[in-house]
């Protein structure tokens, strides 16, 4: 069996909301591997980020929180090392939330294997 590894933009850029929402979904019948994730604070005040790795058909909660609430400095970035090399199976998701609406942008890239 041959495995194909394809570089992919997993999240081209989204502004996090104040509610928990899905920002990356694992591709069906494959594995999605996050290599780099960046949270960027576009405001002049600190803003928090929170992230979960949620299994397919699951929901965000204490048992799958991967980044507890933490501040991103004003006009700063957070490279989210906790997300590096995370593997998502088909239907698994990365869900995020910002403590301040319209403050945090999220980008991610990686690979999809088939």
C-alpha positions as CSV (number, residue, x, y, z in Angstrom):
1,X,0.0,0.0,0.0
2,X,1.4,3.4,-1.0
3,X,0.8,6.4,1.1
4,X,0.5,9.8,-0.5
5,X,1.4,12.9,1.6
6,X,0.1,16.2,0.2
7,X,1.0,19.6,1.7
8,X,-2.2,21.5,2.5
9,X,-3.4,24.8,3.8
10,X,-5.6,23.6,6.7
11,X,-6.9,27.0,7.7
12,X,-6.2,29.9,5.3
13,X,-7.1,32.5,7.8
14,X,-10.2,33.0,10.0
15,X,-11.0,35.5,12.7
16,X,-11.9,33.6,15.9
17,X,-15.3,34.3,17.4
18,X,-16.2,34.5,21.1
19,X,-18.0,31.1,20.8
20,X,-16.4,27.7,20.3
21,X,-16.3,27.0,16.6
22,X,-14.7,24.5,14.2
23,X,-11.7,25.8,12.3
24,X,-10.0,22.6,11.0
25,X,-11.7,19.3,10.1
26,X,-9.8,16.1,9.4
27,X,-10.3,14.9,5.8
28,X,-12.4,11.8,5.3
29,X,-10.6,8.4,4.7
30,X,-7.2,10.0,5.5
31,X,-5.1,11.6,8.2
32,X,-4.6,15.3,8.5
33,X,-1.4,16.4,10.2
34,X,-0.9,20.0,11.5
35,X,2.6,21.2,11.1
36,X,2.2,24.9,11.9
37,X,-0.5,26.9,13.5
38,X,-0.4,30.6,14.2
39,X,-2.7,32.8,16.3
40,X,-2.3,36.5,15.6
41,X,-3.7,39.2,17.8
42,X,-4.6,42.2,15.6
43,X,-5.6,44.5,18.4
44,X,-3.7,46.7,20.9
45,X,-4.9,44.8,23.9
46,X,-4.1,41.3,25.1
47,X,-6.7,38.6,24.0
48,X,-7.1,35.0,25.0
49,X,-7.2,31.9,22.8
50,X,-8.5,28.4,23.8
51,X,-8.4,25.3,21.5
52,X,-9.7,21.8,21.6
53,X,-8.9,18.6,19.6
54,X,-12.3,17.1,19.3
55,X,-12.9,13.5,18.0
56,X,-15.5,13.0,15.3
57,X,-19.0,13.4,16.6
58,X,-17.6,14.7,19.9
59,X,-17.9,18.1,21.5
60,X,-15.3,20.6,23.0
61,X,-14.8,20.0,26.7
62,X,-12.3,19.6,29.5
63,X,-11.2,16.2,28.4
64,X,-10.0,17.3,24.9
65,X,-8.8,20.9,25.6
66,X,-5.4,21.2,24.1
67,X,-4.7,24.9,24.7
68,X,-6.2,26.2,28.0
69,X,-7.1,29.9,27.9
70,X,-4.0,32.0,27.4
71,X,-3.2,35.5,26.4
72,X,-1.7,36.6,23.1
73,X,0.2,39.9,23.5
74,X,-1.2,43.0,21.8
75,X,-0.2,42.9,18.1
76,X,1.6,39.6,18.9
77,X,1.5,36.0,17.7
78,X,1.3,32.6,19.4
79,X,2.8,29.7,17.4
80,X,0.7,27.2,19.3
81,X,3.3,24.4,19.8
82,X,0.6,22.2,21.3
83,X,-0.9,21.9,17.8
84,X,2.3,20.9,16.0
85,X,2.2,17.3,14.7
86,X,-1.4,16.8,15.9
87,X,-3.0,14.1,13.8
88,X,-6.7,14.4,12.9
89,X,-8.6,11.3,11.6
90,X,-11.6,11.8,9.3
91,X,-14.2,14.0,11.0
92,X,-11.9,15.0,14.0
93,X,-11.8,18.8,14.5
94,X,-9.8,21.6,15.9
95,X,-12.1,24.0,17.6
96,X,-11.1,27.4,19.0
97,X,-12.5,30.4,20.8
98,X,-11.2,33.9,21.4
99,X,-11.8,35.8,24.6
100,X,-12.3,39.0,22.6
101,X,-14.3,39.0,19.4
102,X,-12.5,40.2,16.3
103,X,-9.1,40.1,18.0
104,X,-7.5,36.8,17.0
105,X,-6.8,35.5,13.5
106,X,-5.9,31.8,13.0
107,X,-3.9,30.2,10.3
108,X,-2.7,26.6,9.9
109,X,-0.9,24.4,7.4
110,X,0.2,20.8,7.3
111,X,-0.3,17.6,5.3
112,X,-3.1,15.2,4.3
113,X,-2.2,11.6,3.9
114,X,-4.2,9.2,1.7
